[in-house]
Amino acid sequence: MNAKSEPISGSSPTSPKYKRVLLKLSGEALMGDRSFGIDPEVVQDIALQIAEIVRDGIDVAIVVGGGNIFRGINGAAKGMDRATADYIGMIATVMNALTLQDALENLDEPIPTRVLSAIAMQEIAEPYIRRRAIRHLENNRVVIFGAGSGNPYFTTDTTAALRGAEIDAEVILKATKVDGIYDSDPKKNPEARRFESVSFDYALIHDLRVMDATAFALCKENGIPIIVFDLGVTGNIRRVIMGESIGTYVGGSCEIT
């Protein structure tokens, strides 16, 4: 494992800090200001940001959620069988993965992209095989993981931690609609303080819900730091890759700041 363990602050902005990254996108990130579905302009902006770092020589793998279309836990809350609801949610993630693949491959300078699904969908996606995913990355292809882990009851955050460990990602980039982790909800508390860095233990003990506990625990065990940042600011993906101190860094032994 080539994971980095130091916070991002203080890095030189002249060269990339990370060579292989796992980008976690929520389904909500693809719908922009809409209440449901996919905003093509938002997807296009995300594709352009990803293309920029791919051209810098960064290996990029992506786990995308499906909450803009269907969220399994919400279906279960309304009386659906939980496993069935989760499988529907997994199919939603594949829809998002194909949308992002299409955007990347239809840029003026196309980015070769492969969708690997944890559930067999051979007509539209390759099956998830760890060694195949790594070969794609080594051949400068973006890899998008669809269908979560293929198992109900597990979130796509946990999938991101799992796939990140499997492909030896140096960092997990958690792209959100907020600019980091706060000590309370900034929408409800105007005095909420944003952390620059926190440890995994602090995140777990204080139940910081930007990712679920299983995802935090997997990252801690495998020494993979997480950077939580605002995807809504164009160029932020590259800024994180270059080591600029934006968002919140979650790591094994960093100070709480």
N, C-alpha and C positions, 0 to 999 in steps of 0.2 A: 504494500500500500504506500503510495506516494503522497499521502494527504498532508496538507499544510496545517499547522497548529497555531500560528501566530496571527493576531488581529491584522486587519488590512491597513490600519492607519500607519503612516510613515513609509509606505511603499513608494518606489519611484514610478512616476506615470509614463516613463519613456518606453517601457516594454511590458508585455503582458505578465501578470503575476501567476496566472494559471494556464496550463496547457490543455487540460481535459476537464470539462465542467458538465454538471447535470443541472439543467434549467427546469425548475418546477413551475408550470403555468396552471393557474386555476382555470376552470371553464369560464368563470365570471370575467376573467381578464379578456376573453375573446368577444364578449358582448358589449364592451364599452359602457355607454350610458343607457343602453337598452335594458328592458326588463326580462328579456328572454332571447335566446338564440345567438347569432353571430353577427358582428359588425364587420363587414369586409374591409373598411378603412382601418380599423384597429388591427385586424389580422395582417394587413399589408404593412403597417408600421412595425409590428413585431417581427415580421419576416425580414424587413430591411435591417432591423437591428441585429438579428441573428446572422444575416448574410455578412454584415460588417465584421463580426468577430471571426466567422469562418474564413474570410479572406485574410485575416491576420494569422491564420494557421492554427486556430483553436479547435480542438475536438469538441463537438457539441452534441450532447444527448439531451432529450427533452421528455419529461413526463407531463402529460396534460390531463387535467380533470374534466368532468362532464357536467358540473353543476349549472351551467347555462342552459342545459337541455333537460337533464333529469338527475336528481340526487337521491340515491338509494335510501338514505336514512329518513328522508322526508316521505318517501313512498311507504316505508315501513310504519311511520308514525300515523299514516292514514289508513292503516289496516292491511297493507300488502304483506305477503310473506317476505321477511327481511332478505333472505338469499335471492329470491326472485327480483326484488327491487334493486339489489346491488348488481345483479347481472345486467339489468336494464341500464343502470348507471355506467357499467363498463362499456356497453355498446355506444353510449353517448360519448365516451372518451375517444372511441375509434372514429366517430364522426368528426370530432374536433381535430384529431390527428391527421385525418385525410385532408381537412380544410387547410391546415397549416402546411402540410406537404405540398398541396397544390399552389399555395401562395409562394413558397420558396422556389418551386421549380418553374414558376411563370414570371419570375423577376426578369428584368432586362439582361442581367447576368445570372442565369439559373444556378441554384444551389442543389446539387444531387442530394436527394433525401430518401430515406427508407422508413416505412412504418412497420414496426414489429409488434404483433399482437400476442398477448398472453392467452387469448382464446382463438382457436383456429378459424380463420376467415381467409382461406387461401386465394380466393379470387381478388381480394383487395389489399391484403397485407401479408407480409412474411410472418411465419411463426417466430415467437421469441426463442432464440437460442443464444446463450451468452457469448460463445465464441464468434458467432456470426455478427453479433452486434459490435464486438471489439474490432473485427476485420473491417466492417463498414467504417468505423471511426478512423482506423488506420489508413483507409483509402479516401479520407477527406469527405465523407458523406455525413450529413446530419442524420441522426437516428432518433425517431420519435417512438416512444413506447406507448402503445394503446392497450386498452382493456385492463388497466391497473395491473395487479399481480395475478389476475385470473381467479382470485379467490374472494368470495363474499366476506363481509365483516372487516375488510382491510381498506383503509383510505388510500387515496393516491399520494398523500404525503408519505405514508409508509412505503408505498411503491417506489417513490423517489429515493428514499434512503436505501432501500433494498437494491435497486438498479444501480445507484451510485456506488455502492460497495462492490457489486458484481463487475462493473466496468472499470474499477479503479479510478473513479472521478476524484479530483483533488478538492473539489468544493461543490456544495449544493447551493444554487442560487434560487432562493424562494422569491419569486416575483409576485408582488401583491399590489393592492390599491392604497397602501399606506407606506410611509417612508421609514419603517423600522418597527421595533418592538417597544411598547410603552409600559410604564408601571401601572397604568389604568387606561380605560377607554378614552382616547383623545376626543372622540365625538361627544362624550358626556362630561368629561372633565377638562376644561381649558388649561388647567395647571398640570396636566399629565406630562411626565418626563420621558423623553425618548432615550433609550440606552444606546450607547455606541458599541458596547460589547457586553456579553454576559456568558457565563459558563453553562455547560449542559446541565450540571447539577442545579444551578439556580433556576434555569428554565423549567426543570422537572419539579423541583420543590415548590415553586411559586405558580405552577400550572399556567405558564405563559402559552396561550392557546394558538399561537400563530402556526404551529405544527402540533400534531398529536404526540402523546407521550411515547408511543411505540417508535415513531420516526426519530424523535430526539434520542431515545435509548439506542437505536440502531446506529445512528451517526456517532454517538459517543463511543460505543463499543468498537467501531471501525475507524475512529480517528478522522472523520470527515466533517470539517466545519460547515456551517450554514451561514449564508448572508441573506438577510431579509431586506428587500429594497422596493422602491416604488417603480413599477413598470410604466406608469403613466407619463413619466418624464422621458421623452425621446433621447436616446443615447446612454441611458443609465446602465444597460447591459454591458456595454463596452467600458463604461467608467468603473464598474465593479471588477471586470476582468483585468483592467489596468491597475487595480489596487487603490483607486481613490476611496477615501473614507466616507462613504455614503451608506445609509441604512444601518442595520445592526448586525454585528458579527457574533455568532454563537460558536464557541469552541470549548476545548477540553480544560484549559488551564488559564484562560484569559481573565484579567481583572474585570470587575463589574464597574462600568463607567457610563 
